[in-house]
Amino acid sequence: MSKTAKFVLTLAMVGLCSAPALAHPGHGIPDTLAHGFVHAFGGIDYVLAMISVGVLIVKAGLTPKR
């Protein structure tokens, strides 16, 4: 078996055996895609993470050239 096949098989096994993260306990399990999508815009932790990623991209010089 090739290294790529072993890697893909390992990722599939880990993905199938893992439990949900439940990073925000007490909210229940969201039942729609829309709830999961909107949730990312409602928390300050997500906003700060995206701002941090943007700052890192600018500092690394990965912005498109005009």
PDB file of N, CA, C and O in Angstrom:
ATOM      1  N   MET A   1       0.846  -1.167   0.000  1.00  0.00           N
ATOM      2  CA  MET A   1       0.000   0.000   0.000  1.00  0.00           C
ATOM      3  C   MET A   1       0.900   1.240   0.000  1.00  0.00           C
ATOM      4  O   MET A   1       1.893   1.301   0.724  1.00  0.00           O
ATOM      5  N   SER A   2       0.537   2.219  -0.818  1.00  0.00           N
ATOM      6  CA  SER A   2       1.366   3.417  -0.932  1.00  0.00           C
ATOM      7  C   SER A   2       1.201   4.313   0.292  1.00  0.00           C
ATOM      8  O   SER A   2       0.261   4.161   1.071  1.00  0.00           O
ATOM      9  N   LYS A   3       2.136   5.250   0.443  1.00  0.00           N
ATOM     10  CA  LYS A   3       2.080   6.181   1.571  1.00  0.00           C
ATOM     11  C   LYS A   3       0.825   7.044   1.509  1.00  0.00           C
ATOM     12  O   LYS A   3       0.217   7.338   2.537  1.00  0.00           O
ATOM     13  N   THR A   4       0.440   7.448   0.300  1.00  0.00           N
ATOM     14  CA  THR A   4      -0.749   8.281   0.149  1.00  0.00           C
ATOM     15  C   THR A   4      -1.999   7.527   0.583  1.00  0.00           C
ATOM     16  O   THR A   4      -2.852   8.084   1.274  1.00  0.00           O
ATOM     17  N   ALA A   5      -2.110   6.283   0.188  1.00  0.00           N
ATOM     18  CA  ALA A   5      -3.270   5.476   0.558  1.00  0.00           C
ATOM     19  C   ALA A   5      -3.328   5.268   2.070  1.00  0.00           C
ATOM     20  O   ALA A   5      -4.407   5.316   2.660  1.00  0.00           O
ATOM     21  N   LYS A   6      -2.186   5.040   2.695  1.00  0.00           N
ATOM     22  CA  LYS A   6      -2.143   4.878   4.149  1.00  0.00           C
ATOM     23  C   LYS A   6      -2.568   6.172   4.853  1.00  0.00           C
ATOM     24  O   LYS A   6      -3.296   6.146   5.845  1.00  0.00           O
ATOM     25  N   PHE A   7      -2.102   7.292   4.320  1.00  0.00           N
ATOM     26  CA  PHE A   7      -2.438   8.589   4.904  1.00  0.00           C
ATOM     27  C   PHE A   7      -3.940   8.852   4.807  1.00  0.00           C
ATOM     28  O   PHE A   7      -4.565   9.259   5.787  1.00  0.00           O
ATOM     29  N   VAL A   8      -4.511   8.623   3.642  1.00  0.00           N
ATOM     30  CA  VAL A   8      -5.944   8.839   3.442  1.00  0.00           C
ATOM     31  C   VAL A   8      -6.750   7.901   4.331  1.00  0.00           C
ATOM     32  O   VAL A   8      -7.747   8.319   4.921  1.00  0.00           O
ATOM     33  N   LEU A   9      -6.340   6.657   4.436  1.00  0.00           N
ATOM     34  CA  LEU A   9      -7.028   5.697   5.288  1.00  0.00           C
ATOM     35  C   LEU A   9      -6.956   6.116   6.760  1.00  0.00           C
ATOM     36  O   LEU A   9      -7.944   6.006   7.485  1.00  0.00           O
ATOM     37  N   THR A  10      -5.815   6.586   7.190  1.00  0.00           N
ATOM     38  CA  THR A  10      -5.660   7.059   8.568  1.00  0.00           C
ATOM     39  C   THR A  10      -6.567   8.254   8.841  1.00  0.00           C
ATOM     40  O   THR A  10      -7.224   8.305   9.881  1.00  0.00           O
ATOM     41  N   LEU A  11      -6.611   9.216   7.919  1.00  0.00           N
ATOM     42  CA  LEU A  11      -7.489  10.375   8.094  1.00  0.00           C
ATOM     43  C   LEU A  11      -8.955   9.956   8.156  1.00  0.00           C
ATOM     44  O   LEU A  11      -9.722  10.492   8.957  1.00  0.00           O
ATOM     45  N   ALA A  12      -9.343   9.011   7.321  1.00  0.00           N
ATOM     46  CA  ALA A  12     -10.726   8.539   7.327  1.00  0.00           C
ATOM     47  C   ALA A  12     -11.059   7.861   8.651  1.00  0.00           C
ATOM     48  O   ALA A  12     -12.144   8.066   9.196  1.00  0.00           O
ATOM     49  N   MET A  13     -10.149   7.066   9.167  1.00  0.00           N
ATOM     50  CA  MET A  13     -10.396   6.371  10.427  1.00  0.00           C
ATOM     51  C   MET A  13     -10.504   7.355  11.589  1.00  0.00           C
ATOM     52  O   MET A  13     -11.375   7.209  12.447  1.00  0.00           O
ATOM     53  N   VAL A  14      -9.637   8.340  11.621  1.00  0.00           N
ATOM     54  CA  VAL A  14      -9.677   9.341  12.683  1.00  0.00           C
ATOM     55  C   VAL A  14     -10.971  10.148  12.588  1.00  0.00           C
ATOM     56  O   VAL A  14     -11.605  10.436  13.603  1.00  0.00           O
ATOM     57  N   GLY A  15     -11.354  10.504  11.384  1.00  0.00           N
ATOM     58  CA  GLY A  15     -12.580  11.270  11.198  1.00  0.00           C
ATOM     59  C   GLY A  15     -13.818  10.504  11.604  1.00  0.00           C
ATOM     60  O   GLY A  15     -14.755  11.089  12.148  1.00  0.00           O
ATOM     61  N   LEU A  16     -13.843   9.226  11.355  1.00  0.00           N
ATOM     62  CA  LEU A  16     -15.008   8.416  11.691  1.00  0.00           C
ATOM     63  C   LEU A  16     -15.067   8.061  13.177  1.00  0.00           C
ATOM     64  O   LEU A  16     -16.143   7.791  13.709  1.00  0.00           O
ATOM     65  N   CYS A  17     -13.929   8.063  13.838  1.00  0.00           N
ATOM     66  CA  CYS A  17     -13.882   7.658  15.246  1.00  0.00           C
ATOM     67  C   CYS A  17     -13.944   8.829  16.221  1.00  0.00           C
ATOM     68  O   CYS A  17     -14.065   8.619  17.428  1.00  0.00           O
ATOM     69  N   SER A  18     -13.865  10.041  15.723  1.00  0.00           N
ATOM     70  CA  SER A  18     -13.839  11.186  16.628  1.00  0.00           C
ATOM     71  C   SER A  18     -15.242  11.580  17.064  1.00  0.00           C
ATOM     72  O   SER A  18     -16.217  11.359  16.346  1.00  0.00           O
ATOM     73  N   ALA A  19     -15.326  12.161  18.241  1.00  0.00           N
ATOM     74  CA  ALA A  19     -16.598  12.646  18.783  1.00  0.00           C
ATOM     75  C   ALA A  19     -16.759  14.115  18.401  1.00  0.00           C
ATOM     76  O   ALA A  19     -15.773  14.761  18.048  1.00  0.00           O
ATOM     77  N   PRO A  20     -17.972  14.658  18.463  1.00  0.00           N
ATOM     78  CA  PRO A  20     -18.158  16.085  18.181  1.00  0.00           C
ATOM     79  C   PRO A  20     -17.366  16.943  19.172  1.00  0.00           C
ATOM     80  O   PRO A  20     -17.191  16.555  20.327  1.00  0.00           O
ATOM     81  N   ALA A  21     -16.898  18.085  18.730  1.00  0.00           N
ATOM     82  CA  ALA A  21     -16.063  18.940  19.572  1.00  0.00           C
ATOM     83  C   ALA A  21     -16.856  19.564  20.719  1.00  0.00           C
ATOM     84  O   ALA A  21     -16.359  19.629  21.843  1.00  0.00           O
ATOM     85  N   LEU A  22     -18.057  20.015  20.458  1.00  0.00           N
ATOM     86  CA  LEU A  22     -18.896  20.662  21.465  1.00  0.00           C
ATOM     87  C   LEU A  22     -18.120  21.747  22.224  1.00  0.00           C
ATOM     88  O   LEU A  22     -18.030  21.728  23.451  1.00  0.00           O
ATOM     89  N   ALA A  23     -17.565  22.686  21.458  1.00  0.00           N
ATOM     90  CA  ALA A  23     -16.745  23.738  22.043  1.00  0.00           C
ATOM     91  C   ALA A  23     -17.552  24.705  22.889  1.00  0.00           C
ATOM     92  O   ALA A  23     -16.996  25.364  23.768  1.00  0.00           O
ATOM     93  N   HIS A  24     -18.842  24.802  22.645  1.00  0.00           N
ATOM     94  CA  HIS A  24     -19.686  25.714  23.401  1.00  0.00           C
ATOM     95  C   HIS A  24     -20.796  24.910  24.071  1.00  0.00           C
ATOM     96  O   HIS A  24     -21.891  24.801  23.521  1.00  0.00           O
ATOM     97  N   PRO A  25     -20.533  24.352  25.239  1.00  0.00           N
ATOM     98  CA  PRO A  25     -21.547  23.518  25.891  1.00  0.00           C
ATOM     99  C   PRO A  25     -22.775  24.320  26.308  1.00  0.00           C
ATOM    100  O   PRO A  25     -22.694  25.521  26.565  1.00  0.00           O
ATOM    101  N   GLY A  26     -23.897  23.639  26.368  1.00  0.00           N
ATOM    102  CA  GLY A  26     -25.125  24.281  26.800  1.00  0.00           C
ATOM    103  C   GLY A  26     -25.986  24.800  25.675  1.00  0.00           C
ATOM    104  O   GLY A  26     -27.106  25.250  25.916  1.00  0.00           O
ATOM    105  N   HIS A  27     -25.491  24.749  24.442  1.00  0.00           N
ATOM    106  CA  HIS A  27     -26.268  25.246  23.308  1.00  0.00           C
ATOM    107  C   HIS A  27     -27.038  24.143  22.609  1.00  0.00           C
ATOM    108  O   HIS A  27     -27.847  24.424  21.724  1.00  0.00           O
ATOM    109  N   GLY A  28     -26.811  22.914  22.978  1.00  0.00           N
ATOM    110  CA  GLY A  28     -27.441  21.818  22.261  1.00  0.00           C
ATOM    111  C   GLY A  28     -26.700  21.564  20.961  1.00  0.00           C
ATOM    112  O   GLY A  28     -25.705  22.223  20.659  1.00  0.00           O
ATOM    113  N   ILE A  29     -27.180  20.631  20.223  1.00  0.00           N
ATOM    114  CA  ILE A  29     -26.557  20.325  18.935  1.00  0.00           C
ATOM    115  C   ILE A  29     -27.336  21.052  17.848  1.00  0.00           C
ATOM    116  O   ILE A  29     -28.538  20.830  17.702  1.00  0.00           O
ATOM    117  N   PRO A  30     -26.670  21.925  17.075  1.00  0.00           N
ATOM    118  CA  PRO A  30     -27.379  22.657  16.024  1.00  0.00           C
ATOM    119  C   PRO A  30     -27.925  21.687  14.982  1.00  0.00           C
ATOM    120  O   PRO A  30     -27.276  20.699  14.637  1.00  0.00           O
ATOM    121  N   ASP A  31     -29.108  21.978  14.493  1.00  0.00           N
ATOM    122  CA  ASP A  31     -29.737  21.050  13.574  1.00  0.00           C
ATOM    123  C   ASP A  31     -29.783  21.538  12.139  1.00  0.00           C
ATOM    124  O   ASP A  31     -30.298  20.833  11.271  1.00  0.00           O
ATOM    125  N   THR A  32     -29.260  22.722  11.866  1.00  0.00           N
ATOM    126  CA  THR A  32     -29.280  23.209  10.493  1.00  0.00           C
ATOM    127  C   THR A  32     -27.918  23.777  10.107  1.00  0.00           C
ATOM    128  O   THR A  32     -27.124  24.175  10.959  1.00  0.00           O
ATOM    129  N   LEU A  33     -27.677  23.801   8.823  1.00  0.00           N
ATOM    130  CA  LEU A  33     -26.451  24.387   8.295  1.00  0.00           C
ATOM    131  C   LEU A  33     -26.421  25.892   8.562  1.00  0.00           C
ATOM    132  O   LEU A  33     -25.367  26.454   8.860  1.00  0.00           O
ATOM    133  N   ALA A  34     -27.571  26.532   8.456  1.00  0.00           N
ATOM    134  CA  ALA A  34     -27.639  27.980   8.687  1.00  0.00           C
ATOM    135  C   ALA A  34     -27.221  28.331  10.113  1.00  0.00           C
ATOM    136  O   ALA A  34     -26.522  29.322  10.323  1.00  0.00           O
ATOM    137  N   HIS A  35     -27.637  27.540  11.086  1.00  0.00           N
ATOM    138  CA  HIS A  35     -27.259  27.794  12.482  1.00  0.00           C
ATOM    139  C   HIS A  35     -25.740  27.725  12.627  1.00  0.00           C
ATOM    140  O   HIS A  35     -25.141  28.578  13.282  1.00  0.00           O
ATOM    141  N   GLY A  36     -25.121  26.728  12.027  1.00  0.00           N
ATOM    142  CA  GLY A  36     -23.667  26.597  12.095  1.00  0.00           C
ATOM    143  C   GLY A  36     -22.950  27.733  11.397  1.00  0.00           C
ATOM    144  O   GLY A  36     -21.907  28.189  11.866  1.00  0.00           O
ATOM    145  N   PHE A  37     -23.493  28.197  10.280  1.00  0.00           N
ATOM    146  CA  PHE A  37     -22.867  29.294   9.534  1.00  0.00           C
ATOM    147  C   PHE A  37     -22.967  30.606  10.298  1.00  0.00           C
ATOM    148  O   PHE A  37     -21.980  31.333  10.404  1.00  0.00           O
ATOM    149  N   VAL A  38     -24.140  30.921  10.829  1.00  0.00           N
ATOM    150  CA  VAL A  38     -24.358  32.178  11.544  1.00  0.00           C
ATOM    151  C   VAL A  38     -23.601  32.194  12.867  1.00  0.00           C
ATOM    152  O   VAL A  38     -23.202  33.261  13.333  1.00  0.00           O
ATOM    153  N   HIS A  39     -23.398  31.045  13.469  1.00  0.00           N
ATOM    154  CA  HIS A  39     -22.716  30.963  14.755  1.00  0.00           C
ATOM    155  C   HIS A  39     -21.310  31.563  14.687  1.00  0.00           C
ATOM    156  O   HIS A  39     -20.846  32.164  15.657  1.00  0.00           O
ATOM    157  N   ALA A  40     -20.640  31.405  13.568  1.00  0.00           N
ATOM    158  CA  ALA A  40     -19.273  31.917  13.437  1.00  0.00           C
ATOM    159  C   ALA A  40     -19.209  33.442  13.465  1.00  0.00           C
ATOM    160  O   ALA A  40     -18.157  34.003  13.772  1.00  0.00           O
ATOM    161  N   PHE A  41     -20.293  34.112  13.157  1.00  0.00           N
ATOM    162  CA  PHE A  41     -20.293  35.574  13.161  1.00  0.00           C
ATOM    163  C   PHE A  41     -20.780  36.165  14.479  1.00  0.00           C
ATOM    164  O   PHE A  41     -20.742  37.382  14.659  1.00  0.00           O
ATOM    165  N   GLY A  42     -21.234  35.327  15.397  1.00  0.00           N
ATOM    166  CA  GLY A  42     -21.810  35.821  16.631  1.00  0.00           C
ATOM    167  C   GLY A  42     -20.857  35.920  17.797  1.00  0.00           C
ATOM    168  O   GLY A  42     -21.216  36.496  18.824  1.00  0.00           O
ATOM    169  N   GLY A  43     -19.666  35.387  17.683  1.00  0.00           N
ATOM    170  CA  GLY A  43     -18.766  35.379  18.824  1.00  0.00           C
ATOM    171  C   GLY A  43     -17.526  36.220  18.603  1.00  0.00           C
ATOM    172  O   GLY A  43     -16.965  36.253  17.508  1.00  0.00           O
ATOM    173  N   ILE A  44     -17.109  36.895  19.650  1.00  0.00           N
ATOM    174  CA  ILE A  44     -15.918  37.744  19.554  1.00  0.00           C
ATOM    175  C   ILE A  44     -14.668  36.902  19.310  1.00  0.00           C
ATOM    176  O   ILE A  44     -13.709  37.386  18.709  1.00  0.00           O
ATOM    177  N   ASP A  45     -14.665  35.647  19.769  1.00  0.00           N
ATOM    178  CA  ASP A  45     -13.497  34.802  19.553  1.00  0.00           C
ATOM    179  C   ASP A  45     -13.286  34.527  18.066  1.00  0.00           C
ATOM    180  O   ASP A  45     -12.146  34.485  17.603  1.00  0.00           O
ATOM    181  N   TYR A  46     -14.365  34.341  17.317  1.00  0.00           N
ATOM    182  CA  TYR A  46     -14.244  34.111  15.878  1.00  0.00           C
ATOM    183  C   TYR A  46     -13.779  35.376  15.160  1.00  0.00           C
ATOM    184  O   TYR A  46     -12.933  35.317  14.268  1.00  0.00           O
ATOM    185  N   VAL A  47     -14.335  36.512  15.555  1.00  0.00           N
ATOM    186  CA  VAL A  47     -13.957  37.775  14.921  1.00  0.00           C
ATOM    187  C   VAL A  47     -12.474  38.062  15.158  1.00  0.00           C
ATOM    188  O   VAL A  47     -11.761  38.448  14.231  1.00  0.00           O
ATOM    189  N   LEU A  48     -12.012  37.876  16.388  1.00  0.00           N
ATOM    190  CA  LEU A  48     -10.592  38.116  16.686  1.00  0.00           C
ATOM    191  C   LEU A  48      -9.689  37.138  15.939  1.00  0.00           C
ATOM    192  O   LEU A  48      -8.600  37.509  15.501  1.00  0.00           O
ATOM    193  N   ALA A  49     -10.132  35.906  15.794  1.00  0.00           N
ATOM    194  CA  ALA A  49      -9.333  34.923  15.058  1.00  0.00           C
ATOM    195  C   ALA A  49      -9.189  35.335  13.594  1.00  0.00           C
ATOM    196  O   ALA A  49      -8.099  35.235  13.032  1.00  0.00           O
ATOM    197  N   MET A  50     -10.270  35.796  12.972  1.00  0.00           N
ATOM    198  CA  MET A  50     -10.209  36.197  11.562  1.00  0.00           C
ATOM    199  C   MET A  50      -9.380  37.467  11.369  1.00  0.00           C
ATOM    200  O   MET A  50      -8.671  37.601  10.372  1.00  0.00           O
ATOM    201  N   ILE A  51      -9.468  38.389  12.314  1.00  0.00           N
ATOM    202  CA  ILE A  51      -8.623  39.588  12.243  1.00  0.00           C
ATOM    203  C   ILE A  51      -7.154  39.190  12.363  1.00  0.00           C
ATOM    204  O   ILE A  51      -6.304  39.723  11.649  1.00  0.00           O
ATOM    205  N   SER A  52      -6.854  38.256  13.264  1.00  0.00           N
ATOM    206  CA  SER A  52      -5.476  37.788  13.442  1.00  0.00           C
ATOM    207  C   SER A  52      -4.951  37.124  12.171  1.00  0.00           C
ATOM    208  O   SER A  52      -3.802  37.340  11.784  1.00  0.00           O
ATOM    209  N   VAL A  53      -5.780  36.329  11.530  1.00  0.00           N
ATOM    210  CA  VAL A  53      -5.369  35.681  10.277  1.00  0.00           C
ATOM    211  C   VAL A  53      -5.090  36.737   9.216  1.00  0.00           C
ATOM    212  O   VAL A  53      -4.109  36.633   8.479  1.00  0.00           O
ATOM    213  N   GLY A  54      -5.945  37.750   9.133  1.00  0.00           N
ATOM    214  CA  GLY A  54      -5.726  38.824   8.163  1.00  0.00           C
ATOM    215  C   GLY A  54      -4.424  39.568   8.410  1.00  0.00           C
ATOM    216  O   GLY A  54      -3.693  39.878   7.469  1.00  0.00           O
ATOM    217  N   VAL A  55      -4.134  39.854   9.671  1.00  0.00           N
ATOM    218  CA  VAL A  55      -2.885  40.543  10.011  1.00  0.00           C
ATOM    219  C   VAL A  55      -1.682  39.678   9.630  1.00  0.00           C
ATOM    220  O   VAL A  55      -0.702  40.184   9.085  1.00  0.00           O
ATOM    221  N   LEU A  56      -1.756  38.384   9.916  1.00  0.00           N
ATOM    222  CA  LEU A  56      -0.643  37.491   9.558  1.00  0.00           C
ATOM    223  C   LEU A  56      -0.432  37.420   8.049  1.00  0.00           C
ATOM    224  O   LEU A  56       0.707  37.376   7.584  1.00  0.00           O
ATOM    225  N   ILE A  57      -1.519  37.409   7.285  1.00  0.00           N
ATOM    226  CA  ILE A  57      -1.397  37.363   5.827  1.00  0.00           C
ATOM    227  C   ILE A  57      -0.731  38.624   5.308  1.00  0.00           C
ATOM    228  O   ILE A  57       0.138  38.555   4.439  1.00  0.00           O
ATOM    229  N   VAL A  58      -1.129  39.773   5.830  1.00  0.00           N
ATOM    230  CA  VAL A  58      -0.524  41.037   5.396  1.00  0.00           C
ATOM    231  C   VAL A  58       0.947  41.075   5.770  1.00  0.00           C
ATOM    232  O   VAL A  58       1.782  41.472   4.957  1.00  0.00           O
ATOM    233  N   LYS A  59       1.278  40.663   7.002  1.00  0.00           N
ATOM    234  CA  LYS A  59       2.682  40.687   7.437  1.00  0.00           C
ATOM    235  C   LYS A  59       3.543  39.714   6.638  1.00  0.00           C
ATOM    236  O   LYS A  59       4.724  39.977   6.413  1.00  0.00           O
ATOM    237  N   ALA A  60       2.962  38.587   6.206  1.00  0.00           N
ATOM    238  CA  ALA A  60       3.712  37.614   5.424  1.00  0.00           C
ATOM    239  C   ALA A  60       3.839  38.034   3.964  1.00  0.00           C
ATOM    240  O   ALA A  60       4.580  37.407   3.206  1.00  0.00           O
ATOM    241  N   GLY A  61       3.135  39.076   3.563  1.00  0.00           N
ATOM    242  CA  GLY A  61       3.222  39.549   2.184  1.00  0.00           C
ATOM    243  C   GLY A  61       2.469  38.685   1.207  1.00  0.00           C
ATOM    244  O   GLY A  61       2.865  38.591   0.046  1.00  0.00           O
ATOM    245  N   LEU A  62       1.398  38.051   1.634  1.00  0.00           N
ATOM    246  CA  LEU A  62       0.649  37.152   0.781  1.00  0.00           C
ATOM    247  C   LEU A  62      -0.564  37.823   0.134  1.00  0.00           C
ATOM    248  O   LEU A  62      -1.437  37.141  -0.402  1.00  0.00           O
ATOM    249  N   THR A  63      -0.619  39.142   0.182  1.00  0.00           N
ATOM    250  CA  THR A  63      -1.733  39.841  -0.442  1.00  0.00           C
ATOM    251  C   THR A  63      -1.544  39.905  -1.952  1.00  0.00           C
ATOM    252  O   THR A  63      -0.405  39.941  -2.418  1.00  0.00           O
ATOM    253  N   PRO A  64      -2.623  39.922  -2.730  1.00  0.00           N
ATOM    254  CA  PRO A  64      -2.479  39.970  -4.195  1.00  0.00           C
ATOM    255  C   PRO A  64      -1.876  41.278  -4.651  1.00  0.00           C
ATOM    256  O   PRO A  64      -2.121  42.332  -4.065  1.00  0.00           O
ATOM    257  N   LYS A  65      -1.088  41.198  -5.699  1.00  0.00           N
ATOM    258  CA  LYS A  65      -0.463  42.394  -6.268  1.00  0.00           C
ATOM    259  C   LYS A  65      -1.447  43.082  -7.199  1.00  0.00           C
ATOM    260  O   LYS A  65      -2.187  42.415  -7.922  1.00  0.00           O
ATOM    261  N   ARG A  66      -1.462  44.392  -7.189  1.00  0.00           N
ATOM    262  CA  ARG A  66      -2.355  45.154  -8.079  1.00  0.00           C
ATOM    263  C   ARG A  66      -1.624  45.678  -9.258  1.00  0.00           C
ATOM    264  O   ARG A  66      -2.218  46.341 -10.108  1.00  0.00           O
TER     265      ARG A  66
END
